[in-house]
Amino acid sequence: MSFAHTIHTLGELARYPISIYSLGIQLIISVLVPYAFISFIPATSLFGKEEWVHFGWLVPILALYTVSLSLFIFKKGLAYTKVQATSG
């Protein structure tokens, strides 16, 4: 199973309200791969579900986290290809 397939499968979990999942799955969908902040959190704010509204304030912090993680992975990938290219 590839990494891309795993991420896609996690995205399928975001089609449903995260409140139906266990706490571990909620954390994965919210923090590790932040699909909940794309779909669930904005929808709950629009529909006035008060118990999830405070998570909306975490969106800017999570955006910084996601960008930082992406840059880290990108730079590691560049370093890996540089080593592969010079090892000939």
C-alpha positions as CSV (number, residue, x, y, z in Angstrom):
1,M,0.0,0.0,0.0
2,S,1.5,3.3,-1.0
3,F,1.6,6.5,1.0
4,A,-0.7,8.3,-1.5
5,H,-3.3,5.5,-1.1
6,T,-3.2,5.8,2.6
7,I,-3.7,9.6,2.5
8,H,-6.6,9.1,0.1
9,T,-8.2,6.6,2.5
10,L,-7.9,9.0,5.3
11,G,-9.6,11.6,3.1
12,E,-12.5,9.2,2.7
13,L,-12.9,9.3,6.5
14,A,-13.5,13.0,6.4
15,R,-16.7,12.6,4.4
16,Y,-18.5,11.8,7.7
17,P,-18.7,13.8,10.9
18,I,-15.6,13.2,13.0
19,S,-17.6,12.9,16.1
20,I,-18.6,9.4,15.1
21,Y,-15.0,8.2,15.3
22,S,-12.9,7.3,18.3
23,L,-10.6,9.9,19.8
24,G,-7.5,8.4,18.0
25,I,-9.1,8.7,14.6
26,Q,-10.3,12.2,15.4
27,L,-6.8,13.2,16.2
28,I,-5.4,11.7,13.0
29,I,-8.0,13.4,10.9
30,S,-7.7,16.7,12.7
31,V,-3.9,17.0,13.4
32,L,-1.8,14.5,11.4
33,V,-3.7,14.9,8.2
34,P,-5.9,17.9,8.8
35,Y,-9.0,16.9,6.7
36,A,-11.3,17.9,9.5
37,F,-10.3,21.5,9.2
38,I,-11.2,21.5,5.5
39,S,-14.7,20.1,5.9
40,F,-16.0,19.3,9.3
41,I,-14.9,22.4,11.3
42,P,-16.2,25.0,8.8
43,A,-19.5,23.1,8.4
44,T,-20.1,23.0,12.1
45,S,-19.4,26.7,12.3
46,L,-21.9,27.4,9.5
47,F,-24.6,25.2,11.1
48,G,-24.0,26.7,14.6
49,K,-22.8,23.6,16.4
50,E,-21.3,25.4,19.4
51,E,-19.2,22.5,20.8
52,W,-16.9,22.6,17.8
53,V,-16.7,26.3,17.2
54,H,-13.5,26.8,19.3
55,F,-11.6,24.5,17.0
56,G,-12.0,27.1,14.3
57,W,-9.4,29.3,16.0
58,L,-6.8,26.5,15.5
59,V,-7.0,26.8,11.7
60,P,-4.2,29.4,11.4
61,I,-1.9,27.4,13.7
62,L,-2.7,24.2,11.8
63,A,-2.0,26.0,8.5
64,L,1.5,26.9,9.8
65,Y,2.0,23.4,10.9
66,T,1.0,22.0,7.5
67,V,3.2,24.4,5.6
68,S,6.2,23.7,7.9
69,L,5.7,19.9,7.6
70,S,5.4,20.2,3.8
71,L,8.6,22.2,3.5
72,F,10.5,19.8,5.8
73,I,9.4,16.8,3.6
74,F,10.2,18.7,0.4
75,K,13.7,19.6,1.6
76,K,14.3,16.0,2.8
77,G,13.3,14.9,-0.7
78,L,15.6,17.3,-2.3
79,A,18.5,16.1,-0.1
80,Y,17.7,12.5,-1.0
81,T,17.7,13.1,-4.7
82,K,21.0,15.1,-4.5
83,V,22.6,12.1,-2.7
84,Q,21.2,9.7,-5.4
85,A,22.4,11.9,-8.2
86,T,25.9,12.2,-7.0
87,S,26.3,8.5,-5.9
88,G,26.1,7.5,-9.5
